[in-house]
Amino acid sequence: MPTYTVQYDHLGGHRPIPDLTVDAADRTTLEAAVNAHAKPYLADALIEIGHGHYADQAFFDLNAQGDGGRFIVFDAGIPAFIKLTGARITEAA
């Protein structure tokens, strides 16, 4: 089973989500692990910058290559998807 290193991008003025190392056999497992690890940190960071209402709705969208993705939320008031923060995923050596 491959091991991946996930590095989360900045949100606001800092990187609120610590990096993650995860073993994942498939895309679904990888995406779920990235999402589950980040959600509590993401919620705290969103509250801190005044957008706590996005915390429950945010989800991780893994890109087609599997080497990154982004946390997004749909804002019905705009209506549009809003990128909250990204993540880079590399296979650990």
Order of alpha helices (4+ residues) and beta strands (2+ residues): beta-beta-alpha-beta-beta-beta
